[in-house]
Amino acid sequence: MRPLGQTGVLVSEFALGTMTFGKESDQRAAHAILDHYVQAGGNLVDSADVYQHGVAEELLGSWLRARPGVRDALVLATKCGIPMGSDPNAAGLSRRWIMQACEDSLRRLSVDHIDLYQAHSWDPATPIEESLAAFDDLVRAGKVRYVGVSNFIGWQLEQAVQIARHARLAPVVALQPQYSLLAREIEWELVPACLDDGVALLPWGPLAQGWLSGKYSSQERPSGATRLGEDPNRGLEAYDRRNSERTWRVVEAVRRVADQLGTSMACVALRWVADRPGVAAPILGARTVEQLAGNLGATEVHLNDMQRAELDATSRPPTPDYPYAFIDELSADRSG
């Protein structure tokens, strides 16, 4: 168990994500995945209203209704903000939508409160003061326990943290960003900000959407029942987007460490993320119980200093000349 930022709440070192529920995992599979996760000792389950337009939350809710003794032991998280349909007001972080979205999520989840309610992304159309005040009202009403954000960049996170602090609103306690051996750019600003502000990191995509599990090859485009096999052009993990020399260097480094430890590549990649500064719980996504069970093997993996150094060096992204490399050079003599 690890602390969720400065809240005093303890969460398991790996969270369970539900983005596959209702799409890649039907009700039976989703319930089996949840059962296995809880039986293995996990207690942080993350969802979002936009996952299959509410279906993922509904499947989670039906599981909770069938297991009435489980709810109190869980830290239940969900998100709002990404468009939920054609209605232009069913999106963003306006007070109107945050309040409605929360009520909708509570109904779908069949609960009376959400432990961690998160803004799914920054809303350029709504002043952040309005959004934070709405989240604070939900906390005061007992419908939400803690407030978090997801997919914010550095200045957005810091603005949210500082405005909430100075206005005495419910604090921002967690950030949910993409973070993996193939996506380390948050280390330039977001990680230092989180460490300084006591904000917990809940990384999504810790396996780089399957790339770090070793399932893909540089020799042929993916096919079959995998994320990229079904859609090679899918989002950030699109094959042509990540099919690079750096990617394959990182994949091979993960493979070497996995061979040394006698474990899977997925477990090595997950252990690396879980051990990074500020990380409370990487979020695991799974289509099947077998996939989840394999990934939870990361709880038993320990990287030594040499293995961690190899992964760090191989995966370090090139630093942009300005401002980061320039500032590093200016401060090198004083950084120790």
N, C-alpha and C positions, 0 to 999 in steps of 0.2 A: 504494500500500500504506500501511496505517496500523497503529500498534501496538494490540494488544488489551489495553487497560488497561496494567498494569505488568508484563505477563508476558514481554515481549521477543518475543512472536509477532507477526508481521505478517499482516494480513488485507486483502483487497481492499476498496475503499471501499463496495461493495455486496455483500451476502450473498445467497445464493439460498435461499429457503424452499421446502419441499416439501409444504405442507399440501394442495395441489391433487392430489398424486400419488395415483392409485387412486380418485379421485372425479371430478374435472374433467379430469384428464389420465391416459390409460391408459398402459400400459408403453411403447409406442412413443413417445408424446408426451413422457413423463417422461424417457426416455433422450435424446431429441433436445434437450430443454431443458437437461439436464445437459451434454451435449456442447457446446452453444453457449456456455453459461456458462463452461466451462473454457477453450474456445478463445478466448473474449474476454478471458481473463486473470483470471477470478474464482477464488477459492480457499476461500471459507467457505460451506459448505453446512449448513443447519440443518433438523432434522427433530424428530419427537416420537413416542413410542410410541403415543400416542392418535390420531394421524392415520390415519383409516380402520382403527383398531384393529390397527396394525402393518403395514398394506399399504404405506404410504408408505416406511417403513424397508426393507421387503422389495424394493420397486422400486429404491430406492437401492442396496441390497446387490447385486441382480442386475446393475446397471450397473457397480458396482465390480468384480465378478467377471469381467465381460467386458472390463475395461480394467485389467489388473493393474498397470500402471505409473503409474496415476493416484493411487492412495491416498496415497502418501507426500507428494504435493504439496498435498493438501487439508487444511484444518482442518475436521474433521468434528464437528458438534454435534448433540446430540439432548437430549430432555427426558423426565422421568418425574414422576408425581404425580397426574395427572388419572385418574379411574376408568377401568379397562380392561375392565369387564364387571360382572356381578352379584355377584362375590365381593367382600365388603366389605373384604378385606385386599389386594385388587389395586388399591390406590389409596393416595394420601397419601405421606408421607415417613417412614414407619417404617423402621427398619433392615432389617426383614424384606423389605419391598417394594422399597426402593432396591436392595438386593443382587439380588433376583430380576429386577426390571425391567432392571437393567444387563445381566445375563446374557442376557435375552431380546432386548434391543436389539443386543448384540454378535452374537448368532446371526443375527438378521434382516439386519443390516448386513454380515455376513460379514467382520468385522474383529476384530482382537485387542485394540484399544483405541479409546476415544472421546476426541477431543481436548478437547471442552468438554461436560461433562455438567451439565445444568441442572435445578433444581427448577422444575416447570412452574407451581406456585402454592404459596402458604403453606398449611401443614397445621395447623389449630388443634388437632387431636387428638394431635399428636406434639411433644414438646419439641424445639426447634430444635437443642439440644445433641446429641440422638440422631441427627438427620438429618445434621448436619455431621460427626459422628464416622464415620457410615457412608460419606459421600462421601470423607472422608479415608482410610478403609481401602481404598476402591477406587483412590485415587491411589497409595497405598503398594504396592498389589498390581499396579500397572502397567496396570490396566484403564481408567483415566481419567487424563487429563493435567491438566485444570483444571476448576474448579467454578464454576457460575454459577447465577443464579436468574431467574425470570420472573414477572411479575405480582405482585410484592411492593410494598407501600406503604412509606412512609418509615421508620417505626419498625421494620418487619419487616426491611427491608434493613439498617438500621444495627445491629440486634441480631445478625443473621447475620454481618455483617462484623466486629463487635467481639468476638463470642464466638469466632469462628474465629481471630482475631488473638491474643487473650489465651490461648487454649487451645493455640496453636501447631498448629492444624489447617490443612488446605489452604485457602487464602484464597478468598473469593468475588471473582472477577475480572471478572464481567460481569453486567449486568442487561438483560433483554429485556422492555421495556415497550411499550405502545401509544404512538405519538408521531407526530403529523402536524400540519399547519396547522389541522386541525379538532379535534385532541386534544392540547392543550398543558399540561394540568393537572399533568403530571409536573414542570414547571418550578418549581412552588411548593416542593417538598421533595426529590423524587428526584434531579433534576439536580444541585442543590447538594451533596447527599450523595455522589453518584457522583464529582463533581469533587474533593471533599474527600478521599475514600477511594481515588481512583485506579481506580474501577470503570468499565469500558467500557460504553457504551450501545449496544445492538443493537436498534434500534426495529423493532417489527412494525407493520403497517398504515400505512406512510408515505404511501400514497395514500388513506387513510381508506376502505379497502375499495372503491375505485373512484370515490368521490365527486369526488376532485380531478383525475380524468382528463377531466372534462367530459362524461361519458357520460349523466348524469342531468339532468333538466329540472324546473324548478319548476312547469311547466304540466301535466305528466302523470306518473302513476305509471309506474315502469319496467316493461318487459316484454321478452321475448326471452331470448337466451342470455347473460345477465349475472348476477352474484351476486344482485342485487335483482330482476332480471326473473324469475328462477326462484323467489325467495322474498322479497317486499317486506318481510316482518316479521323478517328475519334478524338476530339478535343486535344488537350495538352499532351496526351500520350501517343498521338498519331505516329504511325511507323516512320513515315518520311521525315517527320519533325525530329524524332529522337534517334534515328539511324545515323549515328555519327561516330567518329573515331573515339571521342571522349566517352561516349556511352559504353562502347565495347571494352574500353580499358577498365572502366569501373566494374562492369559485369564480370570481367575476368578476375579482377582483384577480389571481388566477393566470392567467386568460385574457388579461388585459391585458399582463402580463409576458411570457407565452409569445408573444404577437403581436409585442412589441417585439424579442424575441430570435430570432424565426423558428423556434421549436421547439415541442414539444408541451407541453400543460398538465402531463402526467405528469412530464416531465423537469424542469420548473420546481419542482413540489412535492417531487420527490425530491431535487433539488439543495438546496433549502431545509433539509430534514431533515439531509442529509449534512453540511451546513456548521454545524450547531448545536454548541455547546460539549459536549464529552464524547462525541460520537457517533463510534463506530468504523466501523459498517457498518449502514445500514438494510437490512432484509430484504425482498427482492423476491419476490413470489409471481406466478406466471404459469401460464396454462393452455396457452399455445402458445409456440413459438419466436419467432414474430412479435411477440407481446406482450412477451416478455423482451427481444428485440433493441431494440424501441422504448424500453423503460424504461432499458436500459443506455446509451442516448443521453445520459442525465443526466451521464455522466462527462465529456462535452464541453461542458456548459453552465456558464456563469459568471455569477453575479448581481452587478450593481454595487451600490454602497451605497444608491442611491435605490430600486432594485427590492427589495432586502432590507428596507429600512425600510418600504416600502409593504406588503409581505407581513407583516412583524412587526406593524405597527399594525392592519391589517385583521383579522388572525387572533387578536389578543390576547384571551383570554377574560376575562369580568368577574371581578374578584378578590373572593372572599367577604369580607364585612365583618370577620369574626373567624375565625381570628386574623390572617389575612394582611394585609388592608388596615389594620387597627388597628396592627399591628406596623410596617408600612411607614411609617405616619404618625409613630409614636414615634421611629423611627430615621432619618427623612428628613434631619435636620440633620447627622447624623454619617456618612451614607453617601457623601458626596462627590458 
